[in-house]
Amino acid sequence: MRLVFFGTPSDAVPALRAVAASHEVAFVVTQPDRRRGRGTTTSASPVKVAAQELGLEVRTPARATEVVDAVRTSNAELGVVVAFGQLLPDDLLHALARGFVNVHFSLLPRWRGAAPVERAILAGDTETGVCIMALDAGLDTGPVYARRSSAIGPRETAGELRARLVEIGTELLVDTLPRISEVIPEPQRGPALLAPKLTVEEFGLDWSHTADELDRIVRAGNPRPGAWTTVGDERLKVMRAEPWPAPGREPGAVDPHGVVTTGNGGLRLLEVQPEGRRAMTADAWLAGRHGEPTVLGR
């Protein structure tokens, strides 16, 4: 099958490589080169880098509307979208005979939107999955060709869960594409929940909340944007932690073993990142404080 592929981050690279190995890719569309770190130089998206390695033509429009004519005249049958980063306009969605399919990392209609993996962890879901869906004008509202569920591990971070879902989604996409012309996608059923873009503020740790709630925030924030608290005037990121029996102090107080008292239970710090420094074990961070009493707070 002749395809066009839309994607941008590293999560989309396995799907691009898998699709290119078994189908003809007319060209790849990805986000423009941007500043992606703390430096001032711009760099290509991971999908652009992978596409160039595969010898594929790459287009980097500022807006998806800029490639409507190119898609329409590409002789492609289908478009494949994996984490492209822009909503596709109506005229683009109708530019191909079979439309577009999207790899979405949730069990739709639960968690439509930009951050389905993190929202599932924040909500305490025990299961999530991947859907191959037909794109329409709505926000992840299209009918579903195929879905596959997966349990969320009790200690799994968003980064770890996303990596597993990328693997599952790539396999499901490869299995589904040859059957696109034969399968009638099913409308989404059940209550819909939105997964809006993450903000740094919502990952601030309020130690009056329960240890279980705070644990989910830490796991959902790893690797980005990172759960955080403060020590005096400085911000401290909490990269890894685990529920632990409460030491029985005021909320936010840290005992010598790195256990923070919460509103209900304790949270043992495992890995932290002080402001302006590299991530380190909580033990190393506490040792650097030389026994100074520590109370965390926002």
C-alpha positions in Angstrom: 0.0 0.0 0.0 1.2 3.5 -0.8 1.1 5.8 2.3 1.9 9.2 3.7 3.2 9.2 7.3 2.7 12.0 9.8 4.7 12.0 13.1 7.3 13.9 15.1 8.7 12.5 18.4 10.8 9.4 19.1 7.6 7.6 20.0 6.6 7.7 16.3 9.9 6.3 14.9 9.3 2.6 15.5 6.0 2.9 13.6 7.7 4.8 10.7 10.4 2.1 10.4 7.9 -0.7 10.5 5.6 0.9 8.0 8.5 1.7 5.6 9.6 -1.9 5.8 6.3 -3.3 4.4 4.7 -0.5 2.5 5.6 2.3 0.1 5.9 5.7 1.8 5.3 8.5 -0.6 6.7 11.1 1.9 6.9 11.9 5.6 5.4 15.0 7.3 6.9 16.1 10.6 7.2 19.3 12.6 9.8 21.9 11.6 13.3 21.9 13.0 13.1 23.5 16.5 15.2 24.3 19.5 14.6 21.1 21.5 17.0 21.5 24.5 18.5 24.3 26.5 20.9 25.4 23.7 20.2 28.0 21.0 20.6 25.8 17.9 17.7 24.0 16.2 17.5 20.3 15.5 15.4 18.0 13.4 12.6 16.0 14.9 13.4 12.3 15.6 11.0 11.3 12.8 12.8 13.6 10.3 16.1 12.0 11.3 14.8 8.5 10.9 13.0 9.3 7.6 16.3 10.7 6.1 18.1 7.6 7.3 15.5 5.5 5.4 15.9 7.7 2.3 12.4 9.0 2.4 11.2 12.5 1.3 10.4 14.7 4.2 8.2 17.8 4.5 8.2 20.1 7.5 5.2 22.5 7.2 4.5 25.0 9.9 0.9 24.1 9.5 -0.6 20.9 8.2 -2.7 22.8 5.7 0.4 23.5 3.7 0.7 19.9 2.5 -2.9 19.3 1.4 -2.1 19.5 -2.3 1.0 17.4 -2.0 -1.0 14.7 -0.2 -3.9 14.9 -2.6 -1.5 14.4 -5.6 0.8 11.8 -3.9 -1.2 8.7 -5.3 -1.2 7.5 -1.7 -4.2 5.5 -0.5 -4.0 6.1 3.2 -2.4 8.4 5.7 -0.8 7.1 9.0 -0.5 9.5 12.0 1.5 8.8 15.1 2.0 11.7 17.6 2.3 14.3 14.8 1.5 17.3 17.2 -1.1 19.1 15.1 -4.8 18.5 14.4 -5.3 17.7 10.7 -7.8 20.1 9.0 -10.9 18.8 7.2 -9.5 19.3 3.7 -6.5 17.2 4.5 -8.5 14.4 6.1 -10.5 14.1 2.8 -7.4 14.3 0.6 -6.9 10.5 0.4 -9.4 7.8 -0.7 -9.1 5.9 2.6 -8.5 8.8 4.8 -6.1 8.7 7.8 -5.6 6.3 10.7 -4.1 7.3 14.0 -2.2 5.3 16.6 -3.6 6.5 20.0 -2.2 5.4 23.3 -5.4 4.8 25.3 -8.6 2.7 25.2 -10.9 5.2 23.5 -13.1 6.9 24.4 -11.2 7.1 27.7 -8.5 9.7 27.5 -8.9 11.6 24.3 -6.3 14.2 23.8 -2.6 15.1 24.2 -1.6 13.2 27.4 -3.5 9.9 27.6 -0.6 7.9 29.2 0.0 10.4 32.0 -3.7 11.0 32.7 -4.3 7.2 33.0 -1.6 7.0 35.7 -2.8 10.1 37.5 -6.4 8.7 37.6 -5.2 5.5 39.2 -6.3 3.4 36.1 -5.1 -0.2 36.3 -5.5 -0.8 32.5 -4.9 1.1 29.4 -4.0 0.2 25.8 -3.7 1.3 22.2 -6.3 2.0 19.5 -5.9 2.2 15.7 -8.6 4.7 14.9 -9.9 6.6 11.8 -9.3 10.3 12.1 -12.2 12.6 11.8 -12.7 16.3 12.5 -13.1 15.8 16.3 -10.5 15.3 19.0 -9.8 11.5 18.9 -13.5 10.8 18.2 -13.2 8.6 15.1 -14.2 5.0 14.9 -11.8 2.3 15.9 -10.3 -0.4 13.6 -8.4 -2.3 16.3 -7.6 -2.1 20.0 -5.3 -3.9 22.4 -5.3 -3.5 26.2 -2.5 -3.8 28.7 -2.3 -3.6 32.5 -0.5 -0.6 34.1 2.2 -1.8 36.4 1.8 -0.6 40.0 5.3 1.0 39.9 5.3 1.9 36.2 6.3 5.5 35.3 4.7 7.3 32.3 7.9 6.9 30.4 8.0 3.2 31.0 4.4 2.7 30.1 4.6 4.8 27.0 7.6 2.7 25.8 5.5 -0.4 26.1 2.5 1.1 24.4 4.7 2.3 21.5 5.8 -1.3 21.0 2.2 -2.6 21.2 0.9 0.1 19.0 3.6 -0.5 16.3 2.7 -4.2 16.2 -1.0 -3.5 16.1 -0.6 -0.9 13.3 1.4 -3.4 11.2 -1.2 -6.1 11.8 -4.1 -3.7 10.9 -2.9 -1.9 7.8 -3.3 -4.9 5.4 -6.9 -5.3 6.6 -8.0 -1.6 6.4 -10.1 -2.1 3.2 -11.9 -5.1 4.8 -12.5 -3.9 8.3 -15.4 -1.6 9.2 -14.3 0.5 12.1 -16.5 0.5 15.2 -17.9 3.7 16.8 -16.5 4.5 20.2 -18.7 3.4 23.0 -18.8 4.4 26.7 -18.1 7.6 28.7 -15.5 9.9 27.1 -12.7 11.5 29.2 -10.3 14.2 28.0 -6.6 14.1 28.5 -5.5 17.7 28.2 -1.9 18.8 27.8 0.2 18.6 31.0 1.2 21.7 32.9 4.2 22.0 35.3 2.0 23.5 38.0 -0.2 20.4 38.4 2.8 18.3 39.2 3.6 20.3 42.3 3.4 18.0 45.3 1.0 19.0 48.1 2.1 17.0 51.1 -1.3 17.2 52.7 -2.6 14.8 50.1 -2.3 11.0 50.5 0.8 9.0 49.7 -1.0 7.1 47.0 -2.1 10.3 45.2 1.4 11.8 45.4 3.0 8.5 44.2 0.8 8.7 41.1 1.9 12.2 40.4 5.5 11.2 40.7 5.1 8.3 38.3 3.0 10.3 35.8 5.6 13.1 35.8 8.6 10.9 35.0 10.3 11.8 32.8 8.4 15.0 31.9 7.5 17.5 33.3 8.7 16.0 36.6 6.9 16.1 40.0 8.4 18.8 42.2 8.4 20.3 45.6 10.5 23.0 47.3 13.3 23.1 49.9 13.4 26.6 51.1 13.6 28.8 48.0 14.8 26.1 45.7 12.8 23.6 43.6 13.4 19.9 44.0 12.2 17.4 41.4 11.1 14.0 42.7 11.8 11.5 39.9 11.1 8.3 41.8 9.4 7.5 45.1 7.3 4.8 46.7 4.6 4.6 49.4 6.0 3.8 52.8 4.8 3.7 56.4 4.4 7.2 57.7 7.1 8.4 60.2 4.4 10.4 62.1 5.6 13.9 61.6 4.1 17.0 60.1 3.2 16.8 56.4 6.3 17.5 54.3 8.8 16.5 57.0 11.6 14.2 55.8 13.0 11.6 58.2 16.7 10.4 57.9 15.7 7.6 55.6 14.1 9.9 53.1 10.5 9.1 54.1 8.2 12.2 53.8 5.1 12.4 55.9 1.9 13.0 53.9 -1.7 13.6 54.7 -2.2 9.8 54.8 0.9 7.6 54.9 4.5 8.2 53.9 6.3 8.6 50.6 9.9 7.4 50.5 12.1 9.4 48.1 14.3 7.3 45.8 15.6 9.7 43.2 15.5 13.4 43.2 17.0 16.3 41.2 17.9 19.5 43.1 17.6 22.8 41.1 20.5 23.3 38.7 22.0 19.8 39.4 21.8 16.3 38.0 19.4 13.7 39.2 20.7 11.7 42.2 19.6 9.1 44.7 17.7 10.5 47.6 20.3 9.0 50.0 23.0 11.1 48.2 20.9 14.2 48.4 20.2 13.8 52.1 23.9 13.0 52.8 24.8 16.3 51.2 22.5 18.1 53.7 24.6 16.8 56.6 21.7 16.0 58.9 20.0 19.4 58.5 16.3 19.1 59.3 14.3 19.1 56.1 10.7 20.0 55.5 9.4 20.0 52.0 6.7 22.4 50.8 5.3 24.1 47.7 
